[in-house]
Amino acid sequence: MGRAAVPNEMLAGEYLFKRYGATMDDYLRAADEDSRLELFDGVLLMHSPANVGHEDRFAFLLGLLRAYVGPRRLGRVLGSRTPMVLDDDRRFEPDLLFIKTENLHRLGEVELRGPADLVIEILSPATREYDLGDKRRAYAEGGVPEYWMIDLARHVVMIDRPAGQRHLELSTGRVSPLALPELYLEASWLWQEPLPDPAECLATCR
């Protein structure tokens, strides 16, 4: 499965292609640095490139998290080209993931074996149903302790904490990841145009 097999006119907008009956070998043959692929219970999923709003929020959150985590040596923050392997048939590429220092032994050169300590997905029209449905269930079943869903359409941050069976939703106000309790995110930062400077936001946490 690859881009060459898909008509160009089908790649003009956002999409989520699914190939059923896929195996790990299919995933390994199709995976490369230019395509975002996931394997979920025999279904191979190919994501479209992200839209500008998605990429802006991704860059903002990546900058904020790395600026906080890095100097404190709290772990690693990685983007959507790092597979998180929750089972032999469940390989996901979250938009953002954070791994605590004590869990870095599970991070290899190309993938993370087992759940990250924090997973963030920025919802898009093409993947919204998937991120809020099958993937959400798979993250809980795979032991992800905290899953953030950034809903740009509704201006809502949704947070699942399966370990505590807790769900939060907020459009404004502060929230801190369980894995990074001294860092907070003000939800309204994510809806601003233009987005604030991550360094200025981080300064308010001190």
Rosetta blueprint (number, residue, H / E / L):
1 M L
2 G L
3 R H
4 A H
5 A H
6 V L
7 P L
8 N H
9 E H
10 M H
11 L H
12 A L
13 G L
14 E L
15 Y L
16 L E
17 F E
18 K E
19 R E
20 Y E
21 G L
22 A L
23 T L
24 M H
25 D H
26 D H
27 Y H
28 L H
29 R H
30 A H
31 A L
32 D E
33 E L
34 D L
35 S E
36 R L
37 L E
38 E E
39 L E
40 F E
41 D L
42 G L
43 V E
44 L E
45 L E
46 M E
47 H E
48 S L
49 P L
50 A L
51 N L
52 V H
53 G H
54 H H
55 E H
56 D H
57 R H
58 F H
59 A H
60 F H
61 L H
62 L H
63 G H
64 L H
65 L H
66 R H
67 A H
68 Y H
69 V H
70 G H
71 P H
72 R H
73 R L
74 L L
75 G E
76 R E
77 V E
78 L E
79 G L
80 S L
81 R L
82 T L
83 P L
84 M E
85 V E
86 L E
87 D E
88 D L
89 D L
90 R E
91 R E
92 F E
93 E L
94 P L
95 D L
96 L E
97 L E
98 F E
99 I E
100 K E
101 T H
102 E H
103 N H
104 L H
105 H H
106 R H
107 L E
108 G L
109 E L
110 V L
111 E L
112 L E
113 R E
114 G L
115 P L
116 A L
117 D L
118 L E
119 V E
120 I E
121 E E
122 I E
123 L L
124 S L
125 P L
126 A L
127 T L
128 R H
129 E H
130 Y H
131 D H
132 L H
133 G L
134 D H
135 K H
136 R H
137 R H
138 A H
139 Y H
140 A H
141 E H
142 G L
143 G L
144 V L
145 P L
146 E L
147 Y E
148 W E
149 M E
150 I E
151 D E
152 L L
153 A L
154 R L
155 H L
156 V E
157 V E
158 M E
159 I E
160 D E
161 R E
162 P H
163 A H
164 G H
165 Q L
166 R E
167 H E
168 L E
169 E E
170 L E
171 S L
172 T L
173 G L
174 R E
175 V E
176 S L
177 P L
178 L L
179 A L
180 L L
181 P L
182 E L
183 L L
184 Y L
185 L E
186 E E
187 A H
188 S H
189 W H
190 L H
191 W H
192 Q L
193 E L
194 P L
195 L L
196 P L
197 D L
198 P H
199 A H
200 E H
201 C H
202 L H
203 A H
204 T L
205 C L
206 R L
